[in-house]
Amino acid sequence: MPPRIQLLQTGRSIAIRSKTSRPLSYPTPLCLRLQQKRMITADQKPLPEAEQNPGPNQEQLPHVSEEAATTGKITGEGGPEVEQGTPVQEVLKRDEKAQENAPKVMQDDAKPSAPKGTRLYSTSARRLAQTQAIINLGPAELEPSGQIYGLPELPLPSTSHIKHRYDPIIKQVTNLLMQDGKLSVAQRNMAMILERLRTAPPPTPDPRRPLLPGAPPTTHLPLNPILYLTLAIDSVAPLLRIRSQKGAAGGGVALQIPIPLGLRQRRRTAVMWILDAATKKRSKGSGRTMFAHKVADELISIAEGKSSVWEKRGGVHRLGVASRANLSFGNRRRPK
């Protein structure tokens, strides 16, 4: 077999030479080549200062004080001292027109001061005049000083205390609205109820179920929502409650005894009836305003005589009238 050709051995070595870099040269502008350079040799000397051109800050006018001092030396009157300066008070003493336009403090300093040991006023005379003015004033004209506003009149009203600043019925209804100790939620619902009563149209009263005697016209009720709430609650509040006394009638039969109620008890019973009726109402929306609006609508229906709370109140009163003969049962004394 013929021998194989080795290509690597038959190749020729090539010498690689790096190309030298030449520095870049830019042509010199013609204006620089034609410019003549003027040098100061040893034989040439600079011009004196008098023959040189003045600079921008040279040959300025002297200061006013320097000019006044030079004029004073020429005339012999004596000018201001340039090295130490002249006080303004001395200038004002020499110039009367400047005293008129000077500030009040400088005018007082320029005036001649009183001799030591004397006063321009008498303190005893001033104190005597103040004492005489106080004596001449009557007791009604004396006003305590130190207050921006007048002092409150005593005795203070009950609503001025921070814990009693709300109306009693507002506080009682808010506590009855509260659940699980969440007072802020109850206060928010109370505010929504009052807002609903204020913005709702005036109720149309029913002559068969009138409100309390002495109440304002129904068209004025939205103007005062607290009065609106008070009238609605007090109108349906029962005057009594029925207590069942077991075995009082004999043979284990309970005896119905009517018991009168106080103001807070009557209002509490009425509010519980209103909340019960509002809970049974059909919901018209959703959200946290739903319950407050239902209670407000129930109060409006009470003012219009359409609420079922009127029937509860009437039933309790009819039962109390029927059992009025049992009032003396509680006053009987047991035999010894």
Secondary structure, DSSP 8 states (H G I E B T S, - for coil): ------HHHH-------------------HHHHH-------SS-----TTTS---TTSS----HHHHHHHHHHHHTS----TTT---HHHHHHH-HHHHHHS-HHHHHHHS----TT--SS-HHHHHHHHHHHHHHS-TTT---SS-SS----SS--GGGSGGG-S-HHHHHHHHHH--TT-HHHHHHHHHHHHHHHHHS------TTS---TT---GGGGGG-HHHHHHHHHHHH--SEEEEEETTTTSTT--EEEEEE--HHHHHHHHHHHHHHHHHTS-----STTHHHHHHHHHHHHHHTT--THHHHHHHHHHHHHHTGGGGGGTT-----
